[in-house]
Amino acid sequence: MKNVVGSPARGTNFFPRQREVDRIVERLQSANNLQIAAPRRVGKTSILYHLLDNDIADFVYVYVDTESVDNGQDFFKKLLKEILKVKAVAQSNLLRNLMTAGNRFLSRIKSIKVAGQGLDFSEPENPDYYEELLHFLSGFELEDGRKLVLLIDEFPQTILNIVDASDGDLQPARRFLQANRELRHQWEVNEKVRFIYTGSIGLNHTVASINASAFVNDLSAVEVDALRPAEAATLIHEVLKERGMTMTQPVIDHLLGKIEWLIPFHIQLALQEISDRADRGAAVSQQQVDEAFDHIVDLRNDNHFQHYHHRLKTQFKKERYDFVCAVLSEMATNVLLHRNRMFDLSLKHGVDGDFRQIIDVLVYDGYINNSGNTAEYRFNSPIVRHWWERHICH
């Protein structure tokens, strides 16, 4: 297993997340549409790619990244174009025959034509891509009755983009969410298509911020957990094996104790730093682990952490952003921060009315937790805390 840091892992570089995959498949087979609910950097996109690359449970998967989309027309157009690129769709004899025979839904589509052994996408004059997608999903069929699963990545960011493109007007984003819900609930679509939404910011908090929670309350939430210690140890062995290196169990325990939040990204970033200090074929020492942690948040790794700060700038505005930065900076310096002190900071910044909602966002998005003591909060990751203290506090 190669040590893929920062990018989604695919193929043999993907560390098995069988619990999560089983949950997803079980919900899909029970006719649910899903949101994958988890903080950033826990490996959501890698799981989507695993489904896509392996045709898990014999579904036909279509991966669509909508992070840059800022309007409904482009969103539905992109979904339709990506569906047509999938081999099981583009080369379906059954689908071509249905289109040629004048299926009552497919015959209404202006942007798709049968071309030889495939399907061509074109851009008609004055298209309505929601209607085009609706007609296609209502009328298509695949061999052996296989179902289509749309893996829609960065969906919450698309919602925020639509708000920004509308100069803060919430109605276009609300209409967009309503259209997505109506699409999911069309009987002809629901019989053959499943939707999975995910992103690096939380969907529930995003829709709540525009008073649109009702438009996603039909989605079943699947959580992506951190690795268990035994799983994390297996990941360490697999990555080190690629370099001919080893690590004893006491050193592994020491490493995991320093990482605390056992998500693959943090483990693999730590292993990258360790590999830079240990010789190929050697056993990694505890001293090398400690040295790696002293340098893991050096400026050269800033690209792996800067998004933690940048996301807050896009998610919170003005006083809310100032409050969040004050909380995280004080928490980074003191390690623990009492809820009463956090509320005092909200009063200082004039956001006490939003206090609970803001803290909930920070918890959900993987910044902080209060699992040790409900009255005290700390960073989920000592690595992120260390980076914040070094590069944001000072």
C-alpha positions as CSV (number, residue, x, y, z in Angstrom):
1,M,0.0,0.0,0.0
2,K,1.4,3.3,-1.1
3,N,1.2,6.2,1.4
4,V,-1.3,8.5,-0.4
5,V,-1.5,11.7,1.7
6,G,-4.2,14.3,1.0
7,S,-5.7,12.8,-2.2
8,P,-8.4,10.2,-2.3
9,A,-7.0,6.7,-2.2
10,R,-8.0,4.2,-4.8
11,G,-7.4,0.5,-5.7
12,T,-4.8,-1.2,-3.6
13,N,-4.0,2.1,-1.8
14,F,-7.5,2.2,-0.3
15,F,-7.6,1.0,3.3
16,P,-10.7,-1.1,3.7
17,R,-13.6,0.6,5.5
18,Q,-15.9,-2.4,5.5
19,R,-18.2,-1.1,8.3
20,E,-19.0,2.0,6.3
21,V,-19.3,0.2,3.0
22,D,-21.7,-2.4,4.5
23,R,-23.8,0.4,6.0
24,I,-24.1,2.2,2.7
25,V,-25.0,-1.0,0.7
26,E,-27.6,-2.0,3.3
27,R,-29.3,1.4,3.1
28,L,-29.2,1.4,-0.7
29,Q,-30.7,-2.0,-0.9
30,S,-33.5,-0.8,1.4
31,A,-34.4,1.9,-1.1
32,N,-32.9,4.8,0.9
33,N,-31.2,7.9,-0.5
34,L,-28.2,8.9,1.7
35,Q,-26.0,11.6,3.0
36,I,-22.6,10.5,4.3
37,A,-22.2,12.4,7.5
38,A,-18.7,12.9,8.6
39,P,-16.1,15.6,9.2
40,R,-13.5,16.6,6.5
41,R,-10.5,14.4,5.9
42,V,-12.0,11.2,7.3
43,G,-12.0,9.5,3.8
44,K,-15.5,10.0,2.5
45,T,-14.4,10.5,-1.1
46,S,-12.1,7.4,-1.0
47,I,-15.1,5.4,0.1
48,L,-17.1,6.8,-2.9
49,Y,-14.3,5.8,-5.3
50,H,-14.2,2.3,-3.8
51,L,-17.9,1.9,-4.6
52,L,-17.4,3.3,-8.0
53,D,-14.3,1.2,-8.9
54,N,-15.7,-2.1,-7.7
55,D,-19.3,-2.0,-8.7
56,I,-20.2,-2.9,-5.1
57,A,-23.5,-4.9,-4.8
58,D,-23.8,-4.7,-8.6
59,F,-25.1,-1.1,-8.6
60,V,-24.0,1.2,-11.4
61,Y,-22.2,4.1,-9.7
62,V,-21.7,7.6,-11.2
63,Y,-19.3,9.9,-9.4
64,V,-20.0,13.7,-9.8
65,D,-18.0,16.4,-8.1
66,T,-20.1,19.6,-8.0
67,E,-17.8,21.8,-5.9
68,S,-17.5,24.5,-8.5
69,V,-21.2,24.6,-9.6
70,D,-23.1,27.7,-8.6
71,N,-26.5,27.2,-10.2
72,G,-29.2,24.6,-10.7
73,Q,-28.9,24.5,-14.5
74,D,-25.2,23.6,-14.4
75,F,-25.8,21.1,-11.6
76,F,-28.4,19.0,-13.4
77,K,-26.5,19.3,-16.7
78,K,-23.4,18.0,-15.1
79,L,-25.2,15.0,-13.5
80,L,-26.7,14.2,-16.9
81,K,-23.4,14.4,-18.7
82,E,-21.5,12.3,-16.2
83,I,-24.3,9.6,-16.3
84,L,-23.8,9.4,-20.1
85,K,-20.0,8.8,-19.7
86,V,-20.5,5.6,-17.6
87,K,-19.9,2.5,-19.7
88,A,-23.0,0.6,-18.5
89,V,-25.2,3.5,-19.6
90,A,-23.4,4.7,-22.8
91,Q,-23.1,1.1,-24.2
92,S,-26.5,-0.2,-23.1
93,N,-28.3,-1.9,-26.0
94,L,-31.5,-1.8,-24.0
95,L,-31.3,2.0,-23.4
96,R,-30.5,2.6,-27.1
97,N,-33.5,0.5,-28.1
98,L,-35.7,2.4,-25.7
99,M,-34.6,5.7,-27.2
100,T,-35.1,4.5,-30.8
101,A,-38.5,3.1,-30.0
102,G,-39.8,6.4,-28.7
103,N,-40.1,5.8,-25.0
104,R,-42.6,8.3,-23.6
105,F,-40.1,9.9,-21.3
106,L,-36.9,9.6,-23.4
107,S,-38.6,11.0,-26.5
108,R,-39.0,14.3,-24.7
109,I,-35.2,14.7,-24.3
110,K,-33.6,17.3,-26.6
111,S,-29.9,16.9,-25.4
112,I,-29.3,13.2,-26.0
113,K,-29.2,11.4,-29.3
114,V,-28.4,7.8,-30.3
115,A,-25.1,7.9,-32.3
116,G,-24.0,4.5,-33.6
117,Q,-23.2,2.3,-30.7
118,G,-23.4,5.1,-28.1
119,L,-25.2,8.2,-26.9
120,D,-24.3,11.8,-27.8
121,F,-24.9,14.8,-25.5
122,S,-25.6,18.1,-27.2
123,E,-26.7,21.5,-25.9
124,P,-30.1,22.5,-27.3
125,E,-31.4,26.0,-27.5
126,N,-33.0,27.2,-24.2
127,P,-32.6,23.9,-22.4
128,D,-34.1,23.0,-19.0
129,Y,-31.6,20.5,-17.7
130,Y,-33.8,19.6,-14.7
131,E,-36.5,18.5,-17.1
132,E,-33.9,16.7,-19.3
133,L,-32.5,14.8,-16.3
134,L,-35.9,14.0,-15.0
135,H,-37.1,12.6,-18.3
136,F,-33.9,10.5,-18.7
137,L,-34.0,9.1,-15.2
138,S,-37.7,8.4,-15.5
139,G,-37.4,6.5,-18.8
140,F,-34.0,4.8,-18.8
141,E,-33.5,1.1,-18.1
142,L,-30.3,-1.0,-17.8
143,E,-29.6,-4.6,-18.5
144,D,-30.6,-7.0,-15.7
145,G,-32.5,-4.3,-14.0
146,R,-29.4,-2.8,-12.5
147,K,-30.0,0.4,-10.5
148,L,-28.1,3.7,-10.8
149,V,-26.4,5.3,-7.8
150,L,-25.4,9.0,-8.1
151,L,-22.4,9.8,-5.9
152,I,-22.7,13.6,-5.5
153,D,-19.6,15.0,-3.8
154,E,-19.3,18.5,-2.4
155,F,-23.1,19.1,-2.5
156,P,-23.1,21.4,0.5
157,Q,-20.5,23.6,-1.2
158,T,-22.8,23.8,-4.2
159,I,-25.6,25.1,-2.0
160,L,-23.3,27.8,-0.6
161,N,-22.1,28.7,-4.1
162,I,-25.7,29.3,-5.2
163,V,-26.3,31.6,-2.2
164,D,-23.1,33.6,-3.0
165,A,-24.0,33.8,-6.8
166,S,-27.4,35.1,-5.8
167,D,-25.8,37.9,-3.7
168,G,-27.1,36.4,-0.4
169,D,-30.6,35.8,-1.6
170,L,-31.6,32.4,-0.1
171,Q,-34.5,31.6,-2.4
172,P,-32.6,30.2,-5.4
173,A,-30.7,27.8,-3.1
174,R,-34.0,26.8,-1.4
175,R,-35.6,26.2,-4.9
176,F,-32.6,24.2,-5.9
177,L,-32.9,21.9,-2.8
178,Q,-36.7,21.6,-3.4
179,A,-36.0,20.5,-7.0
180,N,-33.5,17.9,-5.8
181,R,-36.1,16.5,-3.4
182,E,-38.8,16.4,-6.0
183,L,-36.4,14.5,-8.3
184,R,-35.7,11.9,-5.6
185,H,-39.4,11.5,-5.0
186,Q,-40.6,11.0,-8.6
187,W,-41.9,7.4,-8.6
188,E,-40.3,6.4,-11.9
189,V,-37.0,7.8,-10.7
190,N,-37.1,6.3,-7.2
191,E,-37.7,2.8,-8.7
192,K,-34.3,2.9,-10.5
193,V,-32.0,5.5,-9.0
194,R,-30.4,6.2,-5.6
195,F,-28.7,9.4,-4.5
196,I,-25.7,9.7,-2.1
197,Y,-24.7,13.2,-1.1
198,T,-21.5,14.2,0.7
199,G,-19.0,17.0,1.1
200,S,-16.3,18.5,3.2
201,I,-18.8,20.6,5.1
202,G,-21.9,19.4,6.8
203,L,-25.1,19.2,4.8
204,N,-27.5,19.4,7.8
205,H,-25.9,22.6,9.1
206,T,-25.7,24.1,5.6
207,V,-29.4,23.6,4.9
208,A,-30.3,24.8,8.4
209,S,-28.4,28.0,7.7
210,I,-30.8,28.8,4.9
211,N,-34.0,27.5,6.7
212,A,-34.2,24.5,4.2
213,S,-33.9,21.5,6.5
214,A,-37.2,20.1,5.3
215,F,-35.8,19.5,1.8
216,V,-33.3,16.9,3.0
217,N,-35.1,15.2,5.9
218,D,-35.8,12.2,3.6
219,L,-32.0,11.3,3.5
220,S,-30.7,8.5,5.6
221,A,-27.4,9.5,7.4
222,V,-24.4,7.2,7.2
223,E,-21.6,8.0,9.6
224,V,-17.9,7.5,8.8
225,D,-16.0,6.6,12.0
226,A,-12.4,7.0,12.9
227,L,-10.4,3.8,12.7
228,R,-10.2,1.5,15.7
229,P,-6.7,1.0,17.2
230,A,-6.3,-2.4,15.7
231,E,-7.3,-1.1,12.3
232,A,-4.9,1.9,12.6
233,A,-2.1,-0.6,13.5
234,T,-2.9,-2.6,10.4
235,L,-2.8,0.6,8.2
236,I,0.6,1.5,9.7
237,H,2.0,-2.0,9.0
238,E,0.7,-1.9,5.4
239,V,2.2,1.5,4.6
240,L,5.5,0.8,6.2
241,K,5.7,-2.5,4.4
242,E,5.9,-0.6,1.1
243,R,9.2,0.9,2.3
244,G,10.5,-2.2,3.9
245,M,10.2,-0.6,7.4
246,T,8.8,-2.0,10.6
247,M,7.4,-0.6,13.9
248,T,7.0,-2.5,17.2
249,Q,3.7,-2.6,19.0
250,P,4.9,-0.3,21.8
251,V,6.0,2.3,19.2
252,I,2.7,1.9,17.4
253,D,0.9,2.5,20.7
254,H,3.0,5.6,21.3
255,L,2.2,6.9,17.8
256,L,-1.5,6.3,18.1
257,G,-1.5,8.0,21.5
258,K,0.0,11.1,19.9
259,I,-2.5,11.1,17.0
260,E,-5.6,10.4,19.2
261,W,-8.1,11.0,16.4
262,L,-7.4,7.9,14.2
263,I,-8.4,9.0,10.7
264,P,-6.3,7.7,7.8
265,F,-5.2,11.2,6.7
266,H,-3.5,12.0,10.1
267,I,-2.0,8.5,10.4
268,Q,-0.6,8.7,6.8
269,L,0.7,12.2,7.2
270,A,2.5,11.1,10.4
271,L,4.0,8.1,8.6
272,Q,5.2,10.4,5.8
273,E,7.1,12.5,8.3
274,I,8.5,9.3,10.0
275,S,9.6,7.8,6.7
276,D,11.6,11.0,5.9
277,R,13.6,10.3,9.1
278,A,14.0,6.5,9.1
279,D,16.0,4.4,6.8
280,R,14.5,1.8,4.5
281,G,14.5,-1.6,6.0
282,A,14.9,-0.2,9.5
283,A,12.7,-0.4,12.6
284,V,11.1,3.0,13.5
285,S,12.0,4.2,17.0
286,Q,10.0,6.2,19.5
287,Q,12.5,9.0,19.1
288,Q,11.8,9.2,15.4
289,V,8.1,9.3,16.1
290,D,8.6,12.3,18.4
291,E,10.9,14.1,16.0
292,A,8.3,13.6,13.2
293,F,5.6,15.2,15.4
294,D,7.8,18.2,16.1
295,H,7.9,18.9,12.3
296,I,4.6,17.6,11.1
297,V,3.1,21.2,11.1
298,D,6.1,22.8,9.5
299,L,5.3,25.4,6.8
300,R,6.0,22.9,4.0
301,N,2.9,20.9,5.1
302,D,0.8,24.0,5.3
303,N,-1.2,22.8,2.2
304,H,-2.6,20.0,4.3
305,F,-3.9,22.2,7.0
306,Q,-4.8,25.6,5.6
307,H,-8.2,24.4,4.5
308,Y,-9.2,24.1,8.2
309,H,-8.8,27.8,8.5
310,H,-10.1,28.7,5.0
311,R,-13.3,26.7,5.5
312,L,-14.2,28.8,8.5
313,K,-13.8,32.0,6.5
314,T,-16.4,30.8,3.9
315,Q,-18.7,29.3,6.5
316,F,-18.8,32.1,9.0
317,K,-19.0,35.8,8.4
318,K,-17.9,38.8,10.4
319,E,-18.6,38.5,14.1
320,R,-19.3,34.7,13.9
321,Y,-15.9,34.2,12.2
322,D,-14.1,36.3,14.8
323,F,-15.8,34.3,17.6
324,V,-14.8,31.0,16.1
325,C,-11.2,32.1,15.7
326,A,-11.1,33.3,19.3
327,V,-12.5,30.0,20.6
328,L,-10.1,27.9,18.6
329,S,-7.1,30.0,19.4
330,E,-7.7,30.0,23.1
331,M,-8.4,26.2,22.9
332,A,-5.2,25.7,21.0
333,T,-3.2,27.5,23.6
334,N,-4.8,26.0,26.7
335,V,-5.7,22.5,25.3
336,L,-9.1,22.6,27.2
337,L,-11.7,25.3,27.1
338,H,-14.8,25.4,29.4
339,R,-18.2,25.9,27.9
340,N,-18.8,28.9,30.2
341,R,-15.6,30.6,28.8
342,M,-16.8,29.9,25.2
343,F,-20.1,31.5,26.0
344,D,-18.4,34.6,27.5
345,L,-16.5,34.9,24.2
346,S,-19.8,34.7,22.3
347,L,-21.1,37.6,24.4
348,K,-18.0,39.6,23.7
349,H,-18.4,39.1,19.9
350,G,-22.2,39.6,19.9
351,V,-23.1,36.2,18.7
352,D,-24.5,34.6,21.9
353,G,-27.8,34.0,20.1
354,D,-26.0,31.7,17.7
355,F,-23.8,30.1,20.3
356,R,-25.2,26.6,20.2
357,Q,-25.5,26.5,16.5
358,I,-21.9,27.6,15.9
359,I,-20.5,25.1,18.4
360,D,-22.5,22.3,16.8
361,V,-21.0,23.1,13.5
362,L,-17.5,23.0,14.9
363,V,-18.2,19.6,16.5
364,Y,-19.8,18.1,13.4
365,D,-17.1,19.4,11.1
366,G,-14.5,17.7,13.2
367,Y,-12.7,20.6,14.8
368,I,-13.6,20.0,18.5
369,N,-15.3,17.6,20.9
370,N,-16.4,17.4,24.5
371,S,-16.4,13.6,24.8
372,G,-14.2,13.6,27.9
373,N,-16.2,16.1,29.9
374,T,-19.4,17.6,28.5
375,A,-18.5,21.0,30.0
376,E,-15.0,21.1,28.4
377,Y,-14.0,21.2,24.7
378,R,-10.8,20.3,23.0
379,F,-9.5,19.8,19.5
380,N,-10.3,16.5,18.0
381,S,-6.8,16.3,16.6
382,P,-3.6,17.3,18.6
383,I,-2.0,17.7,15.1
384,V,-4.5,20.3,14.1
385,R,-4.3,22.0,17.5
386,H,-0.5,22.2,17.1
387,W,-0.8,23.7,13.6
388,W,-3.4,26.2,14.8
389,E,-1.3,27.3,17.7
390,R,1.8,27.8,15.6
391,H,0.3,29.3,12.5
392,I,-2.9,31.0,13.5
393,C,-2.4,32.1,17.1
394,H,1.0,33.7,16.4
